[in-house]
Amino acid sequence: MAVEYDVVILGGGTGGYVAAIRSAQLGLKTAIVEKGKLGGTCLHRGCIPSKALLRSAEVYRLAKHDADNFGVSTGDVTLDFGKVQSRKDSIVSGLHKGVQGLMKKGKIDVFEGTGRILGPSIFSPMPGTISVEYENGDENEMLIPNNVIVATGSRPRTLPGLEIDGEHVLTSDEALGMESLPKSIIIIGGGVIGIEWASMLNDFGVETTVVEYADRILPTEDADISKEMEKLLKKRGVKIFTSAKVLPDTLDKGDGPVSISAETGSGQEQFRAEKILVSVGRQANTEGIGLENTDIELERGFIKVKNTYQTKESHIYAIGDVIGGLQLAHVASHEGIAAVEHIAGEPAGHVDAEFVPRCIYSSPEAASVGLTEAEAKERGRDVKIGKFPFKAIGKALVHGESEGFVKVIADKDTDDLLGVHMIGPHVTDMISEAGLAKVLDATPWEIASLVHPHPTLSEVMGEATLAVDGKAIHM
């Protein structure tokens, strides 16, 4: 039996389920097809579980190494990694139940199977009918939507010759399920995910090595942030090798530690550890969903969309990781809302990457919004820079986390705010002020005119914006 819907969403991750909620709010009959669990990668294999582990690692480091600085003697501190994993799983489970509750509240139908887009058929003269296929062998169900939103997300990218076996060679998916910690690990890739794992595992006491192909870690972030992050991670004992090309054909699992070689500036170097974590980006989930039955186009492996998130098939939209760009949960959510509002004929926006805050949940944290200094100069902007360190902020000293800084980039001629880059304590919670300033087209002096409460970490933003014109008070 075929069921008709206004909107059918393929994928129940953050982008998909948020789009479904907004669709239901607008009075559209809505369904989600999800082959796994609602919440997708972010809830089950990404954002939430990794941050739960990062928090446990932070607490362990504080108790084991830093508590004495606060006058607190903790004695013999031990780690129960089983309890760490149980806490992570409990958080994920609770949030999963919350998402399921939101689907019931919105009267959104959820089909637990694999959705495949069919071509023109007896159900519709246009491609877009969704066949829901079940692993248990149940008969397929047919959903006939007026509109489809593809939100199938992404998965970890791998390297040829580095087959993921879940024991010696892992991606972040397998690493999240580790029952015990290795004594040592090689992380291939020094991007956001690689650096978060390096920080976490180092805090857990794992001997950690990062091997990055680019000439610096966090290559998409401002160069000053990359430099500071590398310095602080090395200070904690993380080994970092940049401009290093991993040679997959040198992988040797053997009977003991796994080994692999890389070409570095000093020649070929061999690395040994108990495990290898491959963290070289993510690729879109476009296979097996019926795109070949449509005129939808791919570009570099991602679904090509217009500013309205419509594909070449105007009634089929795509959002989130599957379309590339900033592969972030909060971006997918806003893209989903924009797509649904366009379907409903509402005024719809488009997510502009320059207004999206980007966060790295390592220790220290890093966060940014807007252009890097290099990007601003490449666009021909004559820039002025304000920089202010956390070591001059009272609350940072009270917290015992005073390393790092905030960097503000502005246009020297127009005073436009071009970018804000932070590294230090709790900056992922502070970046939204800079993001709002970008949205409202605020200038640095307007941000500085806000009375930032004392003592707070947010004072660093006021001082950094004053520093743009050489007017910082406490430096």
C-alpha positions in Angstrom: 0.0 0.0 0.0 1.4 3.4 -1.0 1.1 6.3 1.4 1.2 10.0 0.3 3.2 12.7 2.1 3.9 16.3 1.6 7.6 15.7 2.6 9.6 12.5 3.0 13.1 12.9 4.4 15.8 10.3 3.8 17.9 10.2 6.9 17.1 11.0 10.5 20.3 12.7 11.6 20.4 16.2 13.0 19.6 17.8 9.7 16.8 15.3 8.9 14.9 15.2 12.1 15.1 19.0 12.6 13.7 19.4 9.0 10.9 17.0 9.9 10.0 19.0 13.1 9.9 22.3 11.1 7.9 20.6 8.4 5.3 19.3 10.9 5.2 22.8 12.5 4.2 24.2 9.1 1.3 21.7 8.8 3.0 19.4 6.3 2.4 15.7 6.4 5.9 14.4 7.1 7.8 11.1 7.2 11.4 10.2 7.9 13.1 7.1 6.6 16.1 6.1 8.7 18.0 2.8 8.5 19.8 3.2 11.8 18.8 5.3 14.8 17.3 8.7 14.9 19.9 11.3 15.6 22.4 9.9 13.1 26.1 10.4 13.2 26.1 13.4 15.5 24.2 11.8 18.2 25.5 8.2 17.9 29.0 8.3 16.3 30.1 11.9 16.4 29.4 15.1 18.3 27.7 13.8 21.5 29.7 10.6 22.3 33.0 12.2 21.4 32.3 15.2 23.6 31.3 12.9 26.5 34.6 11.2 26.2 36.5 14.5 26.0 34.8 15.7 29.2 35.8 12.5 31.1 39.3 12.9 29.8 39.4 16.5 31.0 38.1 15.5 34.5 40.7 12.7 34.7 43.6 15.1 33.8 42.3 17.7 36.3 42.1 15.2 39.1 45.4 13.4 38.3 47.6 16.3 37.3 46.0 19.7 38.0 44.0 19.4 41.2 47.0 20.1 43.4 47.3 23.5 41.8 43.9 24.4 43.4 45.0 23.1 46.8 43.1 19.9 46.4 44.9 16.6 47.1 43.3 13.7 45.3 45.6 10.9 46.2 45.8 7.9 43.9 43.6 8.7 40.9 42.5 5.8 38.7 40.5 5.6 35.5 37.6 3.2 35.0 37.2 3.3 31.2 34.2 1.0 31.4 32.4 3.7 33.4 33.6 6.3 31.0 31.9 4.4 28.2 28.8 3.7 30.2 28.4 7.4 31.0 28.8 8.2 27.2 26.2 5.6 26.3 23.7 6.8 28.9 23.9 10.4 27.6 23.4 9.2 24.0 20.5 7.0 25.0 18.7 9.8 26.9 19.1 12.1 23.9 17.9 9.4 21.5 14.7 8.9 23.6 14.3 12.7 23.4 14.4 12.7 19.6 11.9 9.8 19.5 9.6 11.8 21.7 9.8 14.8 19.4 8.8 12.7 16.5 5.7 11.5 18.4 4.9 15.0 19.5 5.1 16.3 15.9 3.1 13.3 14.5 5.9 12.5 12.2 5.9 9.0 10.7 9.3 7.2 11.1 10.1 4.2 8.8 13.0 2.1 10.1 14.5 0.9 6.9 16.6 2.0 3.8 15.0 4.6 1.6 15.6 4.4 -2.1 14.4 7.0 -4.7 12.6 5.4 -7.6 12.3 6.7 -11.1 9.0 7.5 -12.9 6.6 4.7 -12.2 2.9 3.8 -11.8 3.0 5.8 -8.5 4.3 9.1 -10.0 5.3 10.4 -13.5 8.3 12.0 -11.8 11.2 10.4 -10.0 10.8 10.7 -6.2 8.6 7.8 -5.0 10.5 6.3 -2.0 10.8 2.5 -1.6 11.4 1.6 2.0 13.4 -1.6 2.2 13.6 -3.7 5.4 16.5 -5.9 6.4 14.2 -8.4 8.1 12.7 -9.3 4.7 9.4 -7.5 5.2 7.7 -6.3 2.0 8.8 -2.9 0.8 6.6 0.0 1.5 6.0 2.8 -1.0 5.9 6.4 0.0 4.6 9.0 -2.5 5.9 12.5 -1.5 5.3 15.8 -3.1 8.8 16.7 -2.0 11.9 14.7 -0.9 14.8 15.9 1.3 18.0 13.9 1.1 19.8 14.1 4.4 21.8 10.9 4.3 24.9 12.4 5.9 28.5 11.1 5.6 30.9 8.6 6.9 34.6 8.6 7.7 36.9 8.7 4.7 39.6 6.1 4.5 42.9 5.8 2.6 43.8 3.1 0.0 45.9 0.4 1.6 44.7 1.3 5.1 41.7 -1.1 5.4 39.7 -0.5 8.6 39.7 -3.7 10.6 38.3 -2.4 13.9 41.2 -3.8 15.8 44.5 -2.3 14.6 43.2 0.3 12.2 40.2 2.4 13.2 38.1 5.3 12.2 36.4 7.5 14.8 33.3 5.2 14.5 35.3 2.2 15.8 37.3 4.2 18.3 34.2 5.4 20.1 33.4 1.8 20.9 36.8 0.8 22.3 36.4 -1.4 25.4 39.9 -0.4 26.7 42.4 2.2 25.9 45.6 1.4 23.9 49.0 2.3 25.4 49.8 4.1 22.2 48.1 5.4 19.0 49.0 7.0 15.7 46.4 9.4 14.4 46.6 10.0 10.7 45.2 13.4 10.0 45.5 16.6 12.1 42.2 18.2 11.2 39.4 18.9 13.7 38.5 15.3 14.5 42.1 14.2 14.6 43.1 16.9 17.1 40.1 16.3 19.3 41.0 12.6 19.5 44.7 13.5 20.1 43.8 15.8 23.0 41.4 13.3 24.5 43.6 10.2 24.3 46.6 12.2 25.6 44.5 13.2 28.6 43.6 9.6 29.2 47.3 8.8 29.3 47.7 7.3 25.8 51.0 7.9 24.0 49.7 9.9 21.0 51.3 10.7 17.7 49.7 12.9 15.0 50.8 12.6 11.4 49.4 15.4 9.1 49.9 15.7 5.4 49.6 19.5 5.3 52.3 21.9 6.6 50.4 22.5 9.8 47.6 20.9 11.9 44.1 22.4 11.6 45.0 23.6 8.1 41.6 25.3 7.5 41.8 27.4 10.7 43.8 30.7 11.1 47.5 30.1 11.1 47.9 31.6 14.5 45.4 29.2 16.0 47.2 26.2 14.4 50.5 27.4 15.7 49.2 27.9 19.2 47.4 24.5 19.3 50.5 22.7 18.1 52.6 24.4 20.8 50.2 23.6 23.6 49.6 19.9 22.5 53.3 19.3 22.2 53.7 20.8 25.7 51.4 18.1 27.0 53.4 15.4 25.3 51.6 14.9 22.0 54.0 14.1 19.1 53.1 16.0 15.9 54.6 15.5 12.5 53.5 17.8 9.7 54.2 17.8 5.9 54.2 14.0 6.3 52.8 11.8 3.5 51.7 8.4 4.9 52.7 5.5 2.8 49.8 3.0 3.1 51.7 0.2 1.4 54.0 0.2 4.4 51.3 -0.8 6.9 52.5 -3.8 9.0 50.2 -5.3 11.6 52.5 -8.1 12.6 52.2 -9.8 16.0 53.0 -6.7 18.0 52.6 -3.0 17.6 51.3 -1.9 14.2 53.7 0.1 12.1 53.5 2.5 9.2 55.9 4.8 7.4 55.6 8.3 6.1 57.7 10.6 4.0 58.7 13.6 6.0 61.1 16.5 5.5 63.9 14.4 6.9 63.2 11.4 4.7 61.1 8.3 5.3 60.2 7.7 9.0 58.5 4.7 10.6 55.9 5.0 13.3 54.8 2.3 15.7 51.8 2.0 18.0 49.2 -0.4 19.3 46.5 1.2 17.0 46.1 3.6 14.1 43.2 6.0 13.9 42.5 7.2 10.4 41.0 10.7 10.5 41.3 12.2 7.0 37.8 13.7 6.5 34.4 12.4 5.6 32.6 11.3 2.4 29.0 11.7 1.4 26.6 8.8 1.7 25.2 8.9 -1.8 25.3 5.2 -2.8 22.3 2.9 -2.7 19.7 5.7 -2.4 18.5 5.7 -6.0 20.2 8.9 -7.3 20.8 7.0 -10.6 17.0 7.1 -11.1 17.0 10.9 -11.1 18.8 13.8 -12.9 20.5 14.7 -9.6 24.1 15.7 -10.2 27.2 15.1 -8.0 30.1 17.4 -7.7 33.3 16.0 -6.1 31.2 13.2 -4.6 28.6 15.5 -3.1 25.1 16.3 -4.2 24.9 19.6 -6.2 22.3 22.0 -4.9 21.0 25.5 -5.5 20.9 28.2 -2.8 17.4 26.9 -2.1 18.8 23.4 -1.5 17.0 22.1 -4.5 18.8 19.6 -6.7 18.4 19.4 -10.5 15.1 17.7 -9.7 13.3 20.7 -8.3 11.1 18.7 -5.9 14.0 16.9 -4.4 16.2 18.8 -2.0 19.4 17.9 -0.2 21.0 19.1 3.0 23.8 18.5 5.5 27.0 16.5 5.0 25.8 15.0 1.8 26.1 18.3 0.0 29.5 19.1 1.3 30.5 22.6 2.5 30.8 22.9 6.3 30.0 19.4 7.5 28.6 20.5 10.9 25.5 19.4 12.7 24.3 23.0 13.3 24.7 23.7 9.6 22.7 20.7 8.6 19.9 21.8 11.0 19.6 25.2 9.6 19.8 23.9 6.0 17.0 21.6 6.8 14.8 24.4 8.2 15.6 26.5 5.1 14.7 23.7 2.7 11.4 23.0 4.4 10.5 26.7 4.5 11.2 26.9 0.8 8.9 23.9 0.2 6.1 25.6 2.3 6.5 28.9 0.4 7.8 30.7 3.4 10.6 33.2 3.2 13.7 31.0 3.4 17.3 31.8 4.0 20.6 30.2 3.0 23.3 29.3 5.3 26.3 31.5 4.6 29.6 29.8 5.7 31.1 33.1 6.8 28.4 33.5 9.5 28.8 29.9 10.9 30.8 29.4 14.1 33.2 26.5 13.9 34.3 24.7 17.1 37.1 22.4 18.2 36.5 20.7 21.5 40.1 19.8 22.3 42.0 21.0 25.3 42.5 23.9 24.8 39.3 24.5 22.9 39.3 26.6 19.6 36.5 28.4 17.9 36.2 30.7 14.9 33.8 32.6 12.7 34.4 34.4 9.5 37.6 34.8 7.5 41.1 33.8 8.5 43.8 36.5 8.1 45.1 34.8 5.0 41.6 34.5 3.4 41.0 38.2 4.1 44.2 39.2 2.5 43.6 36.9 -0.5 40.4 38.8 -1.1 42.3 42.0 -1.2 41.2 43.3 2.2 43.6 45.7 4.0 43.3 44.2 7.5 43.9 45.4 11.1 44.3 42.9 13.9 43.4 42.9 17.5 44.8 40.1 19.8 44.4 39.7 23.5 45.7 36.8 25.7 43.8 34.9 28.3 46.7 35.3 30.8 45.5 38.9 31.3 41.9 37.9 32.1 41.3 37.4 35.8 38.6 34.7 35.4 41.0 32.6 33.3 43.6 32.7 36.0 40.9 31.7 38.6 40.0 28.8 36.4 43.6 27.7 36.1 43.4 27.9 32.2 45.1 31.0 31.0 46.8 29.9 27.8 45.5 31.0 24.5 44.1 34.2 23.0 41.4 35.9 21.0 42.3 37.3 17.6 40.0 39.8 15.8 40.4 40.7 12.1 38.8 43.8 10.7 38.9 45.8 7.5 41.2 48.8 8.0 39.2 51.0 5.6 35.6 50.1 6.5 36.0 48.8 10.0 34.0 45.7 9.0 34.4 42.7 11.2 36.0 40.0 9.0 36.8 37.2 11.4 37.2 36.2 15.0 39.5 33.3 16.1 39.8 32.0 19.7 41.9 29.4 21.5 41.6 28.9 25.2 39.2 28.0 28.0 35.5 27.5 27.0 35.8 29.4 23.7 33.3 27.1 22.1 30.7 28.7 24.4 32.0 32.2 23.7 32.1 32.2 19.9 28.4 33.0 19.5 29.0 36.6 20.6 31.3 37.0 17.6 28.8 35.1 15.4 26.0 37.4 16.3 28.2 40.4 15.7 28.9 39.1 12.2 25.2 38.6 11.6 24.4 42.1 12.8 27.3 43.6 10.8 28.8 45.0 14.0 32.2 46.7 14.0 34.9 45.9 16.6 34.3 49.2 18.4 30.5 48.3 18.7 31.4 45.0 20.3 33.9 46.8 22.6 31.1 49.2 23.7 29.2 46.3 25.3 29.9 46.3 29.0 31.3 42.8 29.5 30.8 41.6 33.1 33.8 41.2 35.4 35.2 38.7 36.2 34.2 36.6 33.2 36.1 35.0 30.4 34.0 37.1 28.0 36.1 40.1 28.9 38.7 38.8 26.5 36.3 39.6 23.6 35.9 43.2 24.7 39.7 43.6 25.1 40.5 42.0 21.7 38.1 44.3 19.9 39.6 47.3 21.6 43.1 46.0 20.6 42.1 46.3 17.0 42.6 50.0 17.3 45.4 49.8 19.9 43.0 50.7 22.8 43.1 47.5 24.9 43.0 48.4 28.6 44.8 45.5 30.3 47.7 45.1 28.0 
